[in-house]
Amino acid sequence: MSETAPAAPAAAPPAEKTPVKKKAAKKPAGARRKASGPPVSELITKAVAASKERSGVSLAALKKALAAAGYDVEKNNSRIKLGLKSLVSKGTLVQTKGTGASGSFKLNKKVASVEAKPSATKVAAK
């Protein structure tokens, strides 16, 4: 009667864990490059001021003037429209025809004259 101890079940190898993928480190948010050149609103006001049209400058003529100045009109079409709308709401431009970004635009005479007076007095006061 040989007693043999029942064979102890072999210790099961620890279950292999699937490797947990670590999330890639995010790049810092400040890595965006700064825009070069003047803002669109400044370009628009210069183009409208340079125009000699009595009734103002249309959107199409404004785009032609900006394209001639080297601005990418196709790529930044929405920025031009937003810039026009914001300049009208600020009162820098007056919309003579149309609504929204369509129609004709010219400089607001009241704002232009008010801005010219303070700059002249600042130069004289020293």
N, CA, C and O atoms as a Tinker XYZ file with bonds, in Angstrom:
   504  protein
     1  N      0.800000   -1.151000    0.000000    73     2
     2  CA     0.000000    0.000000    0.000000    64     1     3
     3  C      0.858000    1.234000    0.000000    63     2     4     5
     4  O      1.142000    1.879000    1.010000    81     3
     5  N      1.191000    1.466000   -1.058000    73     3     6
     6  CA     1.990000    2.677000   -1.110000    64     5     7
     7  C      1.060000    3.855000   -1.308000    63     6     8     9
     8  O      0.282000    3.993000   -2.251000    81     7
     9  N      1.230000    4.627000   -0.366000    73     7    10
    10  CA     0.385000    5.822000   -0.483000    64     9    11
    11  C      1.124000    6.844000   -1.306000    63    10    12    13
    12  O      2.238000    7.260000   -0.989000    81    11
    13  N      0.502000    7.208000   -2.307000    73    11    14
    14  CA     1.067000    8.299000   -3.080000    64    13    15
    15  C      0.160000    9.486000   -2.886000    63    14    16    17
    16  O     -1.064000    9.438000   -3.008000    81    15
    17  N      0.823000   10.497000   -2.591000    73    15    18
    18  CA     0.039000   11.709000   -2.378000    64    17    19
    19  C     -0.546000   12.123000   -3.705000    63    18    20    21
    20  O      0.111000   12.112000   -4.746000    81    19
    21  N     -1.773000   12.480000   -3.625000    73    19    22
    22  CA    -2.335000   12.912000   -4.893000    64    21    23
    23  C     -1.504000   14.066000   -5.444000    63    22    24    25
    24  O     -1.104000   14.973000   -4.714000    81    23
    25  N     -1.264000   14.010000   -6.711000    73    23    26
    26  CA    -0.427000   15.038000   -7.333000    64    25    27
    27  C     -1.109000   16.390000   -7.188000    63    26    28    29
    28  O     -2.236000   16.620000   -7.627000    81    27
    29  N     -0.366000   17.246000   -6.559000    73    27    30
    30  CA    -0.916000   18.589000   -6.376000    64    29    31
    31  C     -0.999000   19.247000   -7.736000    63    30    32    33
    32  O     -0.071000   19.199000   -8.543000    81    31
    33  N     -2.103000   19.840000   -7.951000    73    31    34
    34  CA    -2.191000   20.474000   -9.265000    64    33    35
    35  C     -1.066000   21.481000   -9.418000    63    34    36    37
    36  O     -0.782000   22.282000   -8.528000    81    35
    37  N     -0.455000   21.411000  -10.546000    73    35    38
    38  CA     0.654000   22.331000  -10.795000    64    37    39
    39  C      0.132000   23.753000  -10.722000    63    38    40    41
    40  O     -0.938000   24.085000  -11.233000    81    39
    41  N      0.916000   24.558000  -10.080000    73    39    42
    42  CA     0.493000   25.953000   -9.936000    64    41    43
    43  C      0.347000   26.542000  -11.324000    63    42    44    45
    44  O      1.277000   26.570000  -12.130000    81    43
    45  N     -0.831000   26.998000  -11.556000    73    43    46
    46  CA    -1.086000   27.569000  -12.873000    64    45    47
    47  C     -0.239000   28.827000  -13.028000    63    46    48    49
    48  O     -0.172000   29.663000  -12.127000    81    47
    49  N      0.401000   28.947000  -14.177000    73    47    50
    50  CA     1.200000   30.159000  -14.360000    64    49    51
    51  C      0.276000   31.373000  -14.295000    63    50    52    53
    52  O     -0.857000   31.330000  -14.775000    81    51
    53  N      0.769000   32.444000  -13.702000    73    51    54
    54  CA    -0.106000   33.609000  -13.593000    64    53    55
    55  C     -0.592000   34.032000  -14.974000    63    54    56    57
    56  O      0.157000   34.038000  -15.950000    81    55
    57  N     -1.852000   34.379000  -15.018000    73    55    58
    58  CA    -2.439000   34.769000  -16.300000    64    57    59
    59  C     -1.678000   35.974000  -16.840000    63    58    60    61
    60  O     -1.471000   36.972000  -16.150000    81    59
    61  N     -1.277000   35.844000  -18.077000    73    59    62
    62  CA    -0.524000   36.950000  -18.671000    64    61    63
    63  C     -1.472000   38.110000  -18.930000    63    62    64    65
    64  O     -2.511000   37.966000  -19.575000    81    63
    65  N     -1.084000   39.244000  -18.414000    73    63    66
    66  CA    -1.914000   40.430000  -18.603000    64    65    67
    67  C     -1.596000   41.034000  -19.955000    63    66    68    69
    68  O     -0.448000   41.074000  -20.396000    81    67
    69  N     -2.632000   41.493000  -20.583000    73    67    70
    70  CA    -2.395000   42.165000  -21.854000    64    69    71
    71  C     -1.736000   43.504000  -21.545000    63    70    72    73
    72  O     -2.153000   44.207000  -20.624000    81    71
    73  N     -0.736000   43.846000  -22.293000    73    71    74
    74  CA    -0.048000   45.107000  -21.996000    64    73    75
    75  C     -1.012000   46.291000  -22.166000    63    74    76    77
    76  O     -1.715000   46.412000  -23.170000    81    75
    77  N     -1.015000   47.134000  -21.170000    73    75    78
    78  CA    -1.879000   48.309000  -21.207000    64    77    79
    79  C     -1.150000   49.390000  -21.997000    63    78    80    81
    80  O     -0.015000   49.752000  -21.684000    81    79
    81  N     -1.817000   49.893000  -23.016000    73    79    82
    82  CA    -1.199000   50.927000  -23.841000    64    81    83
    83  C     -1.309000   52.265000  -23.129000    63    82    84    85
    84  O     -2.386000   52.671000  -22.692000    81    83
    85  N     -0.200000   52.922000  -23.025000    73    83    86
    86  CA    -0.207000   54.238000  -22.395000    64    85    87
    87  C     -0.598000   55.271000  -23.438000    63    86    88    89
    88  O     -0.236000   55.174000  -24.610000    81    87
    89  N     -1.346000   56.258000  -22.977000    73    87    90
    90  CA    -1.759000   57.310000  -23.899000    64    89    91
    91  C     -0.550000   58.155000  -24.266000    63    90    92    93
    92  O      0.316000   58.429000  -23.435000    81    91
    93  N     -0.513000   58.553000  -25.500000    73    91    94
    94  CA     0.590000   59.385000  -25.958000    64    93    95
    95  C      0.516000   60.744000  -25.274000    63    94    96    97
    96  O     -0.564000   61.300000  -25.075000    81    95
    97  N      1.653000   61.252000  -24.929000    73    95    98
    98  CA     1.684000   62.557000  -24.268000    64    97    99
    99  C      1.244000   63.626000  -25.259000    63    98   100   101
   100  O      1.674000   63.645000  -26.412000    81    99
   101  N      0.381000   64.512000  -24.786000    73    99   102
   102  CA    -0.112000   65.568000  -25.674000    64   101   103
   103  C      0.942000   66.647000  -25.838000    63   102   104   105
   104  O      1.731000   66.917000  -24.932000    81   103
   105  N      0.937000   67.244000  -26.990000    73   103   106
   106  CA     1.848000   68.357000  -27.230000    64   105   107
   107  C      1.317000   69.574000  -26.495000    63   106   108   109
   108  O      0.107000   69.705000  -26.310000    81   107
   109  N      2.189000   70.452000  -26.080000    73   107   110
   110  CA     1.707000   71.642000  -25.378000    64   109   111
   111  C      0.813000   72.482000  -26.275000    63   110   112   113
   112  O      1.046000   72.591000  -27.479000    81   111
   113  N     -0.205000   73.068000  -25.680000    73   111   114
   114  CA    -1.185000   73.820000  -26.456000    64   113   115
   115  C     -0.588000   75.086000  -27.049000    63   114   116   117
   116  O     -1.112000   75.604000  -28.035000    81   115
   117  N      0.476000   75.586000  -26.485000    73   115   118
   118  CA     1.071000   76.830000  -26.959000    64   117   119
   119  C      1.963000   76.634000  -28.168000    63   118   120   121
   120  O      2.730000   77.535000  -28.508000    81   119
   121  N      1.891000   75.492000  -28.828000    73   119   122
   122  CA     2.768000   75.212000  -29.952000    64   121   123
   123  C      2.267000   75.817000  -31.258000    63   122   124   125
   124  O      2.909000   75.659000  -32.296000    81   123
   125  N      1.115000   76.517000  -31.220000    73   123   126
   126  CA     0.595000   77.108000  -32.455000    64   125   127
   127  C      1.464000   78.288000  -32.856000    63   126   128   129
   128  O      1.928000   79.060000  -32.017000    81   127
   129  N      1.667000   78.404000  -34.144000    73   127   130
   130  CA     2.497000   79.517000  -34.588000    64   129   131
   131  C      1.660000   80.777000  -34.705000    63   130   132   133
   132  O      0.464000   80.726000  -34.990000    81   131
   133  N      2.300000   81.888000  -34.484000    73   131   134
   134  CA     1.607000   83.164000  -34.500000    64   133   135
   135  C      1.362000   83.586000  -35.945000    63   134   136   137
   136  O      2.199000   83.374000  -36.822000    81   135
   137  N      0.208000   84.182000  -36.170000    73   135   138
   138  CA    -0.144000   84.629000  -37.513000    64   137   139
   139  C      0.782000   85.763000  -37.927000    63   138   140   141
   140  O      1.087000   86.658000  -37.139000    81   139
   141  N      1.217000   85.708000  -39.160000    73   139   142
   142  CA     2.087000   86.761000  -39.653000    64   141   143
   143  C      1.258000   87.773000  -40.423000    63   142   144   145
   144  O      0.277000   87.420000  -41.077000    81   143
   145  N      1.651000   89.004000  -40.340000    73   143   146
   146  CA     0.958000   90.055000  -41.060000    64   145   147
   147  C     -0.147000   90.687000  -40.244000    63   146   148   149
   148  O     -0.469000   90.235000  -39.145000    81   147
   149  N     -0.724000   91.739000  -40.796000    73   147   150
   150  CA    -1.781000   92.461000  -40.078000    64   149   151
   151  C     -3.086000   91.673000  -40.053000    63   150   152   153
   152  O     -3.289000   90.786000  -40.882000    81   151
   153  N     -3.971000   91.987000  -39.110000    73   151   154
   154  CA    -5.263000   91.297000  -39.068000    64   153   155
   155  C     -6.133000   91.645000  -40.275000    63   154   156   157
   156  O     -5.918000   92.659000  -40.939000    81   155
   157  N     -7.105000   90.797000  -40.545000    73   155   158
   158  CA    -7.972000   90.967000  -41.712000    64   157   159
   159  C     -8.733000   92.287000  -41.627000    63   158   160   161
   160  O     -8.904000   92.969000  -42.638000    81   159
   161  N     -9.187000   92.649000  -40.439000    73   159   162
   162  CA    -9.968000   93.881000  -40.296000    64   161   163
   163  C     -9.148000   95.099000  -40.711000    63   162   164   165
   164  O     -9.677000   96.042000  -41.300000    81   163
   165  N     -7.864000   95.073000  -40.402000    73   163   166
   166  CA    -7.001000   96.190000  -40.791000    64   165   167
   167  C     -6.832000   96.235000  -42.312000    63   166   168   169
   168  O     -6.853000   97.311000  -42.911000    81   167
   169  N     -6.664000   95.071000  -42.928000    73   167   170
   170  CA    -6.536000   95.011000  -44.386000    64   169   171
   171  C     -7.810000   95.508000  -45.070000    63   170   172   173
   172  O     -7.748000   96.199000  -46.087000    81   171
   173  N     -8.955000   95.154000  -44.507000    73   171   174
   174  CA   -10.234000   95.572000  -45.089000    64   173   175
   175  C    -10.381000   97.085000  -45.008000    63   174   176   177
   176  O    -10.777000   97.718000  -45.986000    81   175
   177  N    -10.069000   97.671000  -43.857000    73   175   178
   178  CA   -10.213000   99.128000  -43.719000    64   177   179
   179  C     -9.265000   99.865000  -44.653000    63   178   180   181
   180  O     -9.624000  100.907000  -45.200000    81   179
   181  N     -8.057000   99.337000  -44.843000    73   179   182
   182  CA    -7.121000   99.978000  -45.779000    64   181   183
   183  C     -7.645000   99.909000  -47.213000    63   182   184   185
   184  O     -7.548000  100.878000  -47.965000    81   183
   185  N     -8.202000   98.752000  -47.583000    73   183   186
   186  CA    -8.713000   98.584000  -48.942000    64   185   187
   187  C     -9.915000   99.486000  -49.192000    63   186   188   189
   188  O    -10.045000  100.057000  -50.274000    81   187
   189  N    -10.791000   99.620000  -48.206000    73   187   190
   190  CA   -11.970000  100.476000  -48.365000    64   189   191
   191  C    -11.549000  101.941000  -48.399000    63   190   192   193
   192  O    -12.113000  102.725000  -49.163000    81   191
   193  N    -10.565000  102.323000  -47.582000    73   191   194
   194  CA   -10.095000  103.705000  -47.561000    64   193   195
   195  C     -9.413000  104.078000  -48.875000    63   194   196   197
   196  O     -9.500000  105.224000  -49.316000    81   195
   197  N     -8.739000  103.119000  -49.498000    73   195   198
   198  CA    -8.041000  103.386000  -50.753000    64   197   199
   199  C     -9.002000  103.522000  -51.929000    63   198   200   201
   200  O     -8.642000  104.080000  -52.965000    81   199
   201  N    -10.211000  103.020000  -51.774000    73   199   202
   202  CA   -11.182000  103.071000  -52.862000    64   201   203
   203  C    -11.732000  104.481000  -53.027000    63   202   204   205
   204  O    -11.937000  105.198000  -52.047000    81   203
   205  N    -11.966000  104.865000  -54.256000    73   203   206
   206  CA   -12.522000  106.189000  -54.558000    64   205   207
   207  C    -14.006000  106.114000  -54.894000    63   206   208   209
   208  O    -14.606000  107.111000  -55.295000    81   207
   209  N    -14.597000  104.933000  -54.732000    73   207   210
   210  CA   -16.008000  104.756000  -55.071000    64   209   211
   211  C    -16.894000  105.547000  -54.124000    63   210   212   213
   212  O    -16.717000  105.501000  -52.906000    81   211
   213  N    -17.825000  106.255000  -54.678000    73   211   214
   214  CA   -18.729000  107.089000  -53.889000    64   213   215
   215  C    -19.727000  106.242000  -53.106000    63   214   216   217
   216  O    -20.084000  106.568000  -51.973000    81   215
   217  N    -20.174000  105.144000  -53.729000    73   215   218
   218  CA   -21.188000  104.306000  -53.094000    64   217   219
   219  C    -20.584000  103.206000  -52.224000    63   218   220   221
   220  O    -21.324000  102.426000  -51.625000    81   219
   221  N    -19.279000  103.131000  -52.143000    73   219   222
   222  CA   -18.630000  102.116000  -51.327000    64   221   223
   223  C    -18.058000  100.987000  -52.165000    63   222   224   225
   224  O    -18.161000  100.993000  -53.392000    81   223
   225  N    -17.459000  100.028000  -51.493000    73   223   226
   226  CA   -16.788000   98.913000  -52.152000    64   225   227
   227  C    -17.619000   97.651000  -51.969000    63   226   228   229
   228  O    -18.043000   97.331000  -50.858000    81   227
   229  N    -17.850000   96.935000  -53.070000    73   227   230
   230  CA   -18.597000   95.679000  -52.975000    64   229   231
   231  C    -17.685000   94.585000  -52.433000    63   230   232   233
   232  O    -16.465000   94.745000  -52.387000    81   231
   233  N    -18.283000   93.484000  -52.028000    73   231   234
   234  CA   -17.516000   92.358000  -51.500000    64   233   235
   235  C    -16.566000   91.808000  -52.562000    63   234   236   237
   236  O    -15.425000   91.464000  -52.256000    81   235
   237  N    -17.032000   91.725000  -53.803000    73   235   238
   238  CA   -16.192000   91.205000  -54.888000    64   237   239
   239  C    -14.999000   92.124000  -55.142000    63   238   240   241
   240  O    -13.877000   91.652000  -55.324000    81   239
   241  N    -15.241000   93.440000  -55.154000    73   239   242
   242  CA   -14.150000   94.388000  -55.368000    64   241   243
   243  C    -13.170000   94.359000  -54.197000    63   242   244   245
   244  O    -11.963000   94.511000  -54.384000    81   243
   245  N    -13.694000   94.164000  -53.004000    73   243   246
   246  CA   -12.848000   94.082000  -51.818000    64   245   247
   247  C    -11.945000   92.849000  -51.885000    63   246   248   249
   248  O    -10.765000   92.913000  -51.539000    81   247
   249  N    -12.512000   91.731000  -52.335000    73   247   250
   250  CA   -11.717000   90.510000  -52.476000    64   249   251
   251  C    -10.621000   90.689000  -53.523000    63   250   252   253
   252  O     -9.506000   90.200000  -53.345000    81   251
   253  N    -10.934000   91.388000  -54.614000    73   251   254
   254  CA    -9.929000   91.641000  -55.647000    64   253   255
   255  C     -8.797000   92.494000  -55.095000    63   254   256   257
   256  O     -7.628000   92.239000  -55.383000    81   255
   257  N     -9.140000   93.508000  -54.301000    73   255   258
   258  CA    -8.123000   94.382000  -53.722000    64   257   259
   259  C     -7.244000   93.618000  -52.731000    63   258   260   261
   260  O     -6.030000   93.820000  -52.693000    81   259
   261  N     -7.848000   92.751000  -51.939000    73   259   262
   262  CA    -7.080000   91.963000  -50.978000    64   261   263
   263  C     -6.179000   90.957000  -51.694000    63   262   264   265
   264  O     -5.044000   90.727000  -51.276000    81   263
   265  N     -6.688000   90.357000  -52.777000    73   263   266
   266  CA    -5.886000   89.406000  -53.544000    64   265   267
   267  C     -4.705000   90.108000  -54.202000    63   266   268   269
   268  O     -3.614000   89.544000  -54.287000    81   267
   269  N     -4.917000   91.342000  -54.667000    73   267   270
   270  CA    -3.836000   92.107000  -55.279000    64   269   271
   271  C     -2.767000   92.459000  -54.242000    63   270   272   273
   272  O     -1.592000   92.608000  -54.579000    81   271
   273  N     -3.184000   92.591000  -52.981000    73   271   274
   274  CA    -2.241000   92.907000  -51.909000    64   273   275
   275  C     -1.513000   91.664000  -51.408000    63   274   276   277
   276  O     -0.639000   91.764000  -50.547000    81   275
   277  N     -1.868000   90.486000  -51.943000    73   275   278
   278  CA    -1.174000   89.262000  -51.584000    64   277   279
   279  C     -1.877000   88.424000  -50.539000    63   278   280   281
   280  O     -1.276000   87.496000  -49.998000    81   279
   281  N     -3.130000   88.719000  -50.237000    73   279   282
   282  CA    -3.889000   87.959000  -49.237000    64   281   283
   283  C     -4.591000   86.801000  -49.926000    63   282   284   285
   284  O     -5.173000   86.985000  -50.995000    81   283
   285  N     -4.548000   85.612000  -49.336000    73   283   286
   286  CA    -5.168000   84.422000  -49.924000    64   285   287
   287  C     -6.678000   84.465000  -49.680000    63   286   288   289
   288  O     -7.154000   84.088000  -48.609000    81   287
   289  N     -7.416000   84.923000  -50.678000    73   287   290
   290  CA    -8.855000   85.128000  -50.545000    64   289   291
   291  C     -9.604000   83.800000  -50.526000    63   290   292   293
   292  O    -10.570000   83.647000  -49.778000    81   291
   293  N     -9.172000   82.844000  -51.333000    73   291   294
   294  CA    -9.860000   81.549000  -51.402000    64   293   295
   295  C     -9.818000   80.834000  -50.051000    63   294   296   297
   296  O    -10.822000   80.281000  -49.600000    81   295
   297  N     -8.668000   80.851000  -49.425000    73   295   298
   298  CA    -8.481000   80.145000  -48.162000    64   297   299
   299  C     -9.176000   80.861000  -47.003000    63   298   300   301
   300  O     -9.692000   80.206000  -46.097000    81   299
   301  N     -9.196000   82.176000  -47.021000    73   299   302
   302  CA    -9.683000   82.963000  -45.890000    64   301   303
   303  C    -10.995000   83.676000  -46.176000    63   302   304   305
   304  O    -11.242000   84.755000  -45.636000    81   303
   305  N    -11.833000   83.094000  -47.012000    73   303   306
   306  CA   -13.104000   83.711000  -47.386000    64   305   307
   307  C    -13.986000   83.966000  -46.166000    63   306   308   309
   308  O    -14.587000   85.033000  -46.044000    81   307
   309  N    -14.063000   82.992000  -45.270000    73   307   310
   310  CA   -14.918000   83.154000  -44.089000    64   309   311
   311  C    -14.372000   84.223000  -43.162000    63   310   312   313
   312  O    -15.145000   84.937000  -42.523000    81   311
   313  N    -13.052000   84.350000  -43.075000    73   311   314
   314  CA   -12.458000   85.392000  -42.228000    64   313   315
   315  C    -12.771000   86.783000  -42.770000    63   314   316   317
   316  O    -12.979000   87.720000  -41.999000    81   315
   317  N    -12.805000   86.915000  -44.080000    73   315   318
   318  CA   -13.134000   88.208000  -44.686000    64   317   319
   319  C    -14.564000   88.588000  -44.334000    63   318   320   321
   320  O    -14.833000   89.725000  -43.946000    81   319
   321  N    -15.479000   87.636000  -44.468000    73   319   322
   322  CA   -16.886000   87.913000  -44.164000    64   321   323
   323  C    -17.079000   88.245000  -42.690000    63   322   324   325
   324  O    -17.811000   89.176000  -42.354000    81   323
   325  N    -16.425000   87.488000  -41.806000    73   323   326
   326  CA   -16.531000   87.770000  -40.372000    64   325   327
   327  C    -15.930000   89.130000  -40.035000    63   326   328   329
   328  O    -16.460000   89.863000  -39.200000    81   327
   329  N    -14.820000   89.460000  -40.690000    73   327   330
   330  CA   -14.188000   90.758000  -40.461000    64   329   331
   331  C    -15.085000   91.901000  -40.897000    63   330   332   333
   332  O    -15.178000   92.919000  -40.212000    81   331
   333  N    -15.746000   91.734000  -42.039000    73   331   334
   334  CA   -16.674000   92.764000  -42.517000    64   333   335
   335  C    -17.826000   92.959000  -41.538000    63   334   336   337
   336  O    -18.175000   94.087000  -41.192000    81   335
   337  N    -18.409000   91.856000  -41.096000    73   335   338
   338  CA   -19.541000   91.943000  -40.171000    64   337   339
   339  C    -19.136000   92.606000  -38.862000    63   338   340   341
   340  O    -19.891000   93.408000  -38.311000    81   339
   341  N    -17.949000   92.278000  -38.363000    73   339   342
   342  CA   -17.514000   92.868000  -37.096000    64   341   343
   343  C    -17.206000   94.351000  -37.251000    63   342   344   345
   344  O    -17.489000   95.134000  -36.344000    81   343
   345  N    -16.633000   94.751000  -38.381000    73   343   346
   346  CA   -16.346000   96.169000  -38.609000    64   345   347
   347  C    -17.632000   96.975000  -38.739000    63   346   348   349
   348  O    -17.689000   98.124000  -38.303000    81   347
   349  N    -18.666000   96.381000  -39.339000    73   347   350
   350  CA   -19.958000   97.064000  -39.444000    64   349   351
   351  C    -20.591000   97.188000  -38.060000    63   350   352   353
   352  O    -21.150000   98.231000  -37.723000    81   351
   353  N    -20.504000   96.128000  -37.262000    73   351   354
   354  CA   -21.116000   96.177000  -35.928000    64   353   355
   355  C    -20.373000   97.141000  -35.007000    63   354   356   357
   356  O    -20.992000   97.758000  -34.140000    81   355
   357  N    -19.054000   97.284000  -35.179000    73   355   358
   358  CA   -18.281000   98.237000  -34.378000    64   357   359
   359  C    -18.544000   99.670000  -34.805000    63   358   360   361
   360  O    -18.375000  100.600000  -34.016000    81   359
   361  N    -18.960000   99.849000  -36.055000    73   359   362
   362  CA   -19.222000  101.187000  -36.555000    64   361   363
   363  C    -18.090000  101.755000  -37.387000    63   362   364   365
   364  O    -18.164000  102.906000  -37.816000    81   363
   365  N    -17.044000  100.978000  -37.626000    73   363   366
   366  CA   -15.928000  101.437000  -38.448000    64   365   367
   367  C    -16.349000  101.554000  -39.902000    63   366   368   369
   368  O    -15.958000  102.493000  -40.595000    81   367
   369  N    -17.150000  100.594000  -40.363000    73   367   370
   370  CA   -17.668000  100.607000  -41.729000    64   369   371
   371  C    -19.174000  100.809000  -41.701000    63   370   372   373
   372  O    -19.850000  100.470000  -40.729000    81   371
   373  N    -19.682000  101.369000  -42.792000    73   371   374
   374  CA   -21.123000  101.520000  -42.972000    64   373   375
   375  C    -21.504000  100.691000  -44.183000    63   374   376   377
   376  O    -20.845000  100.749000  -45.221000    81   375
   377  N    -22.581000   99.914000  -44.044000    73   375   378
   378  CA   -23.051000   99.105000  -45.160000    64   377   379
   379  C    -24.075000   99.917000  -45.935000    63   378   380   381
   380  O    -25.169000  100.194000  -45.441000    81   379
   381  N    -23.705000  100.298000  -47.166000    73   379   382
   382  CA   -24.587000  101.146000  -47.960000    64   381   383
   383  C    -25.643000  100.343000  -48.702000    63   382   384   385
   384  O    -26.740000  100.843000  -48.951000    81   383
   385  N    -25.326000   99.108000  -49.058000    73   383   386
   386  CA   -26.275000   98.242000  -49.774000    64   385   387
   387  C    -26.152000   96.834000  -49.227000    63   386   388   389
   388  O    -25.091000   96.438000  -48.745000    81   387
   389  N    -27.240000   96.077000  -49.302000    73   387   390
   390  CA   -27.207000   94.668000  -48.942000    64   389   391
   391  C    -27.301000   94.411000  -47.450000    63   390   392   393
   392  O    -27.458000   95.331000  -46.647000    81   391
   393  N    -27.199000   93.118000  -47.098000    73   391   394
   394  CA   -27.232000   92.703000  -45.701000    64   393   395
   395  C    -26.137000   91.684000  -45.453000    63   394   396   397
   396  O    -25.676000   91.027000  -46.387000    81   395
   397  N    -25.717000   91.546000  -44.206000    73   395   398
   398  CA   -24.676000   90.589000  -43.864000    64   397   399
   399  C    -23.348000   90.990000  -44.457000    63   398   400   401
   400  O    -22.927000   92.140000  -44.323000    81   399
   401  N    -22.681000   90.056000  -45.110000    73   399   402
   402  CA   -21.385000   90.350000  -45.705000    64   401   403
   403  C    -21.510000   90.728000  -47.175000    63   402   404   405
   404  O    -20.510000   91.047000  -47.818000    81   403
   405  N    -22.740000   90.696000  -47.720000    73   403   406
   406  CA   -22.913000   91.073000  -49.122000    64   405   407
   407  C    -23.317000   92.534000  -49.196000    63   406   408   409
   408  O    -23.790000   93.108000  -48.215000    81   407
   409  N    -23.132000   93.122000  -50.346000    73   407   410
   410  CA   -23.493000   94.520000  -50.520000    64   409   411
   411  C    -22.260000   95.383000  -50.673000    63   410   412   413
   412  O    -21.197000   94.904000  -51.067000    81   411
   413  N    -22.411000   96.672000  -50.355000    73   411   414
   414  CA   -21.312000   97.625000  -50.474000    64   413   415
   415  C    -20.996000   98.226000  -49.113000    63   414   416   417
   416  O    -21.876000   98.392000  -48.268000    81   415
   417  N    -19.723000   98.549000  -48.919000    73   415   418
   418  CA   -19.254000   99.065000  -47.640000    64   417   419
   419  C    -18.393000  100.293000  -47.865000    63   418   420   421
   420  O    -17.639000  100.367000  -48.836000    81   419
   421  N    -18.512000  101.261000  -46.959000    73   419   422
   422  CA   -17.606000  102.399000  -46.978000    64   421   423
   423  C    -17.296000  102.803000  -45.548000    63   422   424   425
   424  O    -17.985000  102.397000  -44.612000    81   423
   425  N    -16.250000  103.609000  -45.388000    73   423   426
   426  CA   -15.839000  104.023000  -44.054000    64   425   427
   427  C    -16.879000  104.941000  -43.436000    63   426   428   429
   428  O    -17.505000  105.743000  -44.130000    81   427
   429  N    -17.058000  104.820000  -42.145000    73   427   430
   430  CA   -17.980000  105.673000  -41.412000    64   429   431
   431  C    -17.296000  107.019000  -41.192000    63   430   432   433
   432  O    -16.248000  107.081000  -40.549000    81   431
   433  N    -17.876000  108.094000  -41.717000    73   431   434
   434  CA   -17.258000  109.416000  -41.617000    64   433   435
   435  C    -17.181000  109.880000  -40.170000    63   434   436   437
   436  O    -16.199000  110.515000  -39.784000    81   435
   437  N    -18.186000  109.580000  -39.368000    73   435   438
   438  CA   -18.206000  110.026000  -37.975000    64   437   439
   439  C    -17.065000  109.403000  -37.180000    63   438   440   441
   440  O    -16.395000  110.100000  -36.418000    81   439
   441  N    -16.836000  108.115000  -37.343000    73   439   442
   442  CA   -15.772000  107.436000  -36.606000    64   441   443
   443  C    -14.410000  107.912000  -37.086000    63   442   444   445
   444  O    -13.503000  108.102000  -36.276000    81   443
   445  N    -14.254000  108.109000  -38.394000    73   443   446
   446  CA   -12.977000  108.545000  -38.943000    64   445   447
   447  C    -12.608000  109.932000  -38.432000    63   446   448   449
   448  O    -11.444000  110.180000  -38.118000    81   447
   449  N    -13.578000  110.841000  -38.342000    73   447   450
   450  CA   -13.279000  112.194000  -37.876000    64   449   451
   451  C    -12.999000  112.210000  -36.374000    63   450   452   453
   452  O    -12.161000  112.991000  -35.922000    81   451
   453  N    -13.671000  111.377000  -35.597000    73   451   454
   454  CA   -13.440000  111.319000  -34.153000    64   453   455
   455  C    -12.058000  110.751000  -33.858000    63   454   456   457
   456  O    -11.390000  111.208000  -32.931000    81   455
   457  N    -11.623000  109.767000  -34.627000    73   455   458
   458  CA   -10.303000  109.178000  -34.416000    64   457   459
   459  C     -9.200000  110.146000  -34.821000    63   458   460   461
   460  O     -8.124000  110.118000  -34.224000    81   459
   461  N     -9.426000  110.993000  -35.802000    73   459   462
   462  CA    -8.402000  111.911000  -36.275000    64   461   463
   463  C     -8.135000  113.022000  -35.258000    63   462   464   465
   464  O     -6.983000  113.422000  -35.092000    81   463
   465  N     -9.150000  113.525000  -34.582000    73   463   466
   466  CA    -8.978000  114.631000  -33.632000    64   465   467
   467  C     -8.111000  114.270000  -32.428000    63   466   468   469
   468  O     -7.192000  115.031000  -32.128000    81   467
   469  N     -8.337000  113.164000  -31.717000    73   467   470
   470  CA    -7.506000  112.870000  -30.551000    64   469   471
   471  C     -6.040000  112.641000  -30.902000    63   470   472   473
   472  O     -5.164000  113.007000  -30.117000    81   471
   473  N     -5.751000  112.056000  -32.041000    73   471   474
   474  CA    -4.364000  111.812000  -32.404000    64   473   475
   475  C     -3.627000  113.123000  -32.648000    63   474   476   477
   476  O     -2.434000  113.220000  -32.358000    81   475
   477  N     -4.310000  114.128000  -33.173000    73   475   478
   478  CA    -3.681000  115.421000  -33.410000    64   477   479
   479  C     -3.378000  116.119000  -32.090000    63   478   480   481
   480  O     -2.332000  116.755000  -31.964000    81   479
   481  N     -4.261000  116.018000  -31.107000    73   479   482
   482  CA    -4.032000  116.681000  -29.827000    64   481   483
   483  C     -2.943000  115.977000  -29.027000    63   482   484   485
   484  O     -2.232000  116.636000  -28.269000    81   483
   485  N     -2.790000  114.678000  -29.166000    73   483   486
   486  CA    -1.751000  113.958000  -28.434000    64   485   487
   487  C     -0.365000  114.380000  -28.905000    63   486   488   489
   488  O      0.556000  114.488000  -28.096000    81   487
   489  N     -0.208000  114.617000  -30.194000    73   487   490
   490  CA     1.083000  115.014000  -30.738000    64   489   491
   491  C      1.461000  116.396000  -30.219000    63   490   492   493
   492  O      2.629000  116.636000  -29.912000    81   491
   493  N      0.500000  117.307000  -30.115000    73   491   494
   494  CA     0.780000  118.673000  -29.693000    64   493   495
   495  C      1.063000  118.760000  -28.195000    63   494   496   497
   496  O      1.863000  119.597000  -27.777000    81   495
   497  N      0.440000  117.933000  -27.389000    73   495   498
   498  CA     0.595000  118.017000  -25.932000    64   497   499
   499  C      1.845000  117.278000  -25.487000    63   498   500   501
   500  O      1.904000  116.050000  -25.538000    81   499
   501  N      2.859000  118.046000  -25.044000    73   499   502
   502  CA     4.093000  117.435000  -24.515000    64   501   503
   503  C      4.567000  118.199000  -23.318000    63   502   504
   504  O      5.588000  117.849000  -22.726000    81   503
